[in-house]
Amino acid sequence: MNTSCLTNNLLIASDHAGFNLKKYLLTKFTTKGFKIEDMGSYSDEPVDYPDLAKDLCRKMSTLPSNFGILICGSGIGMSIAANRYSNTRAALCCSNEMAKLARQHNDANVLVLGSKFVTLGEALEITVTFLSTRFEGGRHIARVGKL
């Protein structure tokens, strides 16, 4: 795994459908020296994803240098919930190219994954791409400012 990421500080949360993927990513990143705060859920028992997205996004607003990862079954619900919060730019990514563009063009700070649509290996690659890609700035700054 490429560990030349922009930050070693991550917040991560999932609902019950994303719980196993979250556990996998936690294991992979903590063994590489990342500081990851697990914000729930802590089992595969049903929970409401908007509550988890809210907690992560509110915490992110106090820690602007951090990145967040949200996981649910499709990724759609977490994306909708997360993007309700100011200074959150959550991007649902199903490929490395989407993760790269989300960072380069949109300065996304929260990666959203759909556990039913990516394998564990794909999710790991997407996450590494997201965390290691810089915002391009330039022509994108004004656009991101309008978000």
WOJOSUL-V800825 format. One record per pair of residues at least 6 apart in sequence whose ideal C-beta (glycine too) atoms are under 8 Angstrom apart, sorted by sequence separation. I is the first residue (numbers start at 1). J is the second residue. D is the distance in Angstrom with one decimal. If there is no record, write none. Layout:
BEGIN
i-><I & I>
j-><J & J>
d-><D & D>
END
This chain:
BEGIN
i-><30 & 41 & 60 & 72 & 82 & 83 & 92 & 93 & 102 & 14 & 29 & 40 & 71 & 83 & 91 & 14 & 60 & 70 & 82 & 91 & 115 & 118 & 13 & 70 & 93 & 102 & 135 & 12 & 26 & 113 & 41 & 57 & 79 & 91 & 26 & 40 & 56 & 70 & 78 & 79 & 99 & 12 & 39 & 79 & 113 & 12 & 56 & 68 & 78 & 113 & 40 & 91 & 111 & 22 & 39 & 76 & 111 & 39 & 53 & 75 & 89 & 91 & 52 & 89 & 90 & 93 & 10 & 75 & 89 & 90 & 91 & 93 & 111 & 39 & 68 & 70 & 89 & 90 & 91 & 92 & 93 & 94 & 111 & 49 & 88 & 89 & 90 & 91 & 92 & 19 & 37 & 68 & 87 & 88 & 90 & 92 & 108 & 49 & 64 & 94 & 10 & 12 & 19 & 20 & 61 & 94 & 8 & 9 & 10 & 11 & 12 & 13 & 16 & 19 & 53 & 57 & 60 & 61 & 8 & 9 & 10 & 11 & 12 & 13 & 14 & 15 & 52 & 56 & 61 & 1 & 8 & 10 & 12 & 13 & 14 & 16 & 50 & 54 & 57 & 58 & 60 & 61 & 95 & 99 & 103 & 11 & 13 & 16 & 49 & 53 & 57 & 60 & 82 & 98 & 99 & 102 & 107 & 3 & 5 & 16 & 49 & 53 & 96 & 100 & 104 & 3 & 16 & 82 & 96 & 99 & 100 & 103 & 104 & 1 & 15 & 16 & 50 & 54 & 57 & 95 & 99 & 103 & 104 & 105 & 15 & 49 & 53 & 94 & 103 & 104 & 15 & 57 & 79 & 93 & 96 & 100 & 107 & 15 & 78 & 99 & 106 & 105 & 104 & 15 & 53 & 75 & 93 & 107 & 14 & 75 & 76 & 105 & 106 & 13 & 75 & 91 & 13 & 70 & 72 & 74 & 75 & 68 & 69 & 70 & 71 & 73 & 106 & 13 & 67 & 68 & 69 & 70 & 71 & 72 & 73 & 74 & 75 & 13 & 66 & 67 & 68 & 69 & 70 & 71 & 72 & 73 & 74 & 12 & 25 & 67 & 69 & 71 & 11 & 25 & 22 & 11 & 11 & 22 & 60 & 21 & 60 & 11 & 18 & 18 & 57 & 9 & 17 & 18 & 56 & 11 & 13 & 17 & 18 & 89 & 9 & 10 & 11 & 12 & 13 & 14 & 15 & 17 & 9 & 10 & 11 & 12 & 13 & 14 & 15 & 7 & 9 & 10 & 11 & 12 & 13 & 14 & 15 & 69 & 89 & 7 & 10 & 12 & 7 & 18 & 6 & 15 & 15 & 67 & 67 & 21 & 21 & 18 & 20 & 24 & 28 & 18 & 21 & 17 & 25 & 29 & 17 & 21 & 24 & 25 & 24 & 14 & 21 & 25 & 10 & 1 & 5 & 7 & 6 & 2 & 5 & 6 & 1 & 5 & 6 & 4 & 6 & 2>
j-><36 & 47 & 66 & 78 & 88 & 89 & 98 & 99 & 108 & 21 & 36 & 47 & 78 & 90 & 98 & 22 & 68 & 78 & 90 & 99 & 123 & 126 & 22 & 79 & 102 & 111 & 144 & 22 & 36 & 123 & 52 & 68 & 90 & 102 & 38 & 52 & 68 & 82 & 90 & 91 & 111 & 25 & 52 & 92 & 126 & 26 & 70 & 82 & 92 & 127 & 55 & 106 & 126 & 38 & 55 & 92 & 127 & 56 & 70 & 92 & 106 & 108 & 70 & 107 & 108 & 111 & 29 & 94 & 108 & 109 & 110 & 112 & 130 & 59 & 88 & 90 & 109 & 110 & 111 & 112 & 113 & 114 & 131 & 70 & 109 & 110 & 111 & 112 & 113 & 41 & 59 & 90 & 109 & 110 & 112 & 114 & 130 & 72 & 87 & 117 & 34 & 36 & 43 & 44 & 85 & 118 & 33 & 34 & 35 & 36 & 37 & 38 & 41 & 44 & 78 & 82 & 85 & 86 & 34 & 35 & 36 & 37 & 38 & 39 & 40 & 41 & 78 & 82 & 87 & 28 & 35 & 37 & 39 & 40 & 41 & 43 & 77 & 81 & 84 & 85 & 87 & 88 & 122 & 126 & 130 & 39 & 41 & 44 & 77 & 81 & 85 & 88 & 110 & 126 & 127 & 130 & 135 & 32 & 34 & 45 & 78 & 82 & 125 & 129 & 133 & 33 & 46 & 112 & 126 & 129 & 130 & 133 & 134 & 32 & 46 & 47 & 81 & 85 & 88 & 126 & 130 & 134 & 135 & 136 & 47 & 81 & 85 & 126 & 135 & 136 & 48 & 90 & 112 & 126 & 129 & 133 & 140 & 49 & 112 & 133 & 140 & 140 & 140 & 52 & 90 & 112 & 130 & 144 & 52 & 113 & 114 & 143 & 144 & 52 & 114 & 130 & 53 & 110 & 112 & 114 & 115 & 109 & 110 & 111 & 112 & 114 & 147 & 55 & 109 & 110 & 111 & 112 & 113 & 114 & 115 & 116 & 117 & 56 & 109 & 110 & 111 & 112 & 113 & 114 & 115 & 116 & 117 & 56 & 69 & 111 & 113 & 115 & 56 & 71 & 69 & 59 & 60 & 71 & 109 & 71 & 110 & 63 & 70 & 71 & 110 & 63 & 71 & 72 & 110 & 66 & 68 & 72 & 73 & 144 & 65 & 66 & 67 & 68 & 69 & 70 & 71 & 73 & 66 & 67 & 68 & 69 & 70 & 71 & 72 & 65 & 67 & 68 & 69 & 70 & 71 & 72 & 73 & 127 & 147 & 66 & 69 & 71 & 67 & 78 & 67 & 77 & 78 & 130 & 131 & 113 & 115 & 113 & 115 & 120 & 124 & 115 & 118 & 115 & 123 & 127 & 116 & 120 & 123 & 124 & 124 & 115 & 123 & 127 & 131 & 124 & 128 & 131 & 131 & 128 & 131 & 132 & 128 & 132 & 133 & 132 & 134 & 132>
d-><5.9 & 4.6 & 6.0 & 4.6 & 5.3 & 7.4 & 7.9 & 4.3 & 4.0 & 6.8 & 5.6 & 7.2 & 6.9 & 5.1 & 7.2 & 3.9 & 5.2 & 4.1 & 3.7 & 7.5 & 7.7 & 6.6 & 7.5 & 7.8 & 5.8 & 7.5 & 7.9 & 5.9 & 5.9 & 5.4 & 6.6 & 7.2 & 5.3 & 3.6 & 6.2 & 5.6 & 5.1 & 5.8 & 7.2 & 7.5 & 6.7 & 6.7 & 6.6 & 4.5 & 6.8 & 6.6 & 6.2 & 7.8 & 7.7 & 7.6 & 7.3 & 6.3 & 7.3 & 7.5 & 5.5 & 6.6 & 6.2 & 5.2 & 5.8 & 4.3 & 5.8 & 3.9 & 7.2 & 6.0 & 6.7 & 6.1 & 6.7 & 7.7 & 4.6 & 7.8 & 7.2 & 7.0 & 4.5 & 7.0 & 7.9 & 6.7 & 5.4 & 3.9 & 6.5 & 4.4 & 7.0 & 6.8 & 7.8 & 8.0 & 6.8 & 6.8 & 7.7 & 6.4 & 7.7 & 5.9 & 7.6 & 7.7 & 7.8 & 5.7 & 5.3 & 6.8 & 7.4 & 4.9 & 7.4 & 5.6 & 5.8 & 5.7 & 6.6 & 7.2 & 7.0 & 6.1 & 6.4 & 7.6 & 7.1 & 7.5 & 7.2 & 7.6 & 6.0 & 4.6 & 5.4 & 5.4 & 8.0 & 7.3 & 4.9 & 5.1 & 4.6 & 5.0 & 5.9 & 4.1 & 7.7 & 6.0 & 7.7 & 7.3 & 5.5 & 6.8 & 5.7 & 7.3 & 6.6 & 5.5 & 6.1 & 7.4 & 7.4 & 6.9 & 7.9 & 6.9 & 7.4 & 7.7 & 7.9 & 4.8 & 6.0 & 5.8 & 7.4 & 4.8 & 4.9 & 3.7 & 3.8 & 6.4 & 5.4 & 7.6 & 7.6 & 6.7 & 4.1 & 5.3 & 7.8 & 6.0 & 5.5 & 4.6 & 5.8 & 5.5 & 5.9 & 7.3 & 5.1 & 6.7 & 5.8 & 4.3 & 7.8 & 3.8 & 7.3 & 6.1 & 7.9 & 5.7 & 4.3 & 7.3 & 4.6 & 6.8 & 4.1 & 6.8 & 6.5 & 6.7 & 5.3 & 6.2 & 8.0 & 7.6 & 6.1 & 4.7 & 7.5 & 7.9 & 4.7 & 5.3 & 4.5 & 5.0 & 7.2 & 4.1 & 4.9 & 6.9 & 7.3 & 5.2 & 7.6 & 6.1 & 8.0 & 4.7 & 6.5 & 5.0 & 7.0 & 5.7 & 7.2 & 7.9 & 6.2 & 4.2 & 3.2 & 8.0 & 7.1 & 6.1 & 7.9 & 4.6 & 7.9 & 6.6 & 7.1 & 7.4 & 7.3 & 6.4 & 7.7 & 6.8 & 5.7 & 4.1 & 4.9 & 4.9 & 4.8 & 6.9 & 5.8 & 6.2 & 7.0 & 4.7 & 7.9 & 7.0 & 7.2 & 7.7 & 7.5 & 7.7 & 7.0 & 4.8 & 6.8 & 7.8 & 6.8 & 7.0 & 7.0 & 5.6 & 5.2 & 8.0 & 7.9 & 5.8 & 6.2 & 5.3 & 6.8 & 5.3 & 6.9 & 7.5 & 7.9 & 3.0 & 7.2 & 7.1 & 7.9 & 5.0 & 7.4 & 5.8 & 7.7 & 5.4 & 6.8 & 7.2 & 6.4 & 6.5 & 7.5 & 7.1 & 7.6 & 7.0 & 7.4 & 3.5 & 4.5 & 5.6 & 4.5 & 4.4 & 5.7 & 3.8 & 4.6 & 6.0 & 7.5 & 7.1 & 7.3 & 7.7 & 7.5 & 6.6 & 7.5 & 6.6 & 6.2 & 6.3 & 6.3 & 7.6 & 5.8 & 8.0 & 7.5 & 7.8 & 7.5 & 7.5 & 6.1 & 6.5 & 4.3 & 7.0 & 7.1 & 5.0 & 5.8 & 4.4 & 7.9 & 5.6 & 6.6 & 7.8 & 7.0 & 6.6 & 7.4 & 6.8 & 7.5 & 7.6 & 5.7 & 6.2 & 7.7 & 7.1 & 7.2 & 7.0 & 6.1 & 5.5 & 3.9 & 6.6 & 5.9 & 4.9 & 7.9 & 5.7 & 6.7 & 5.9>
END
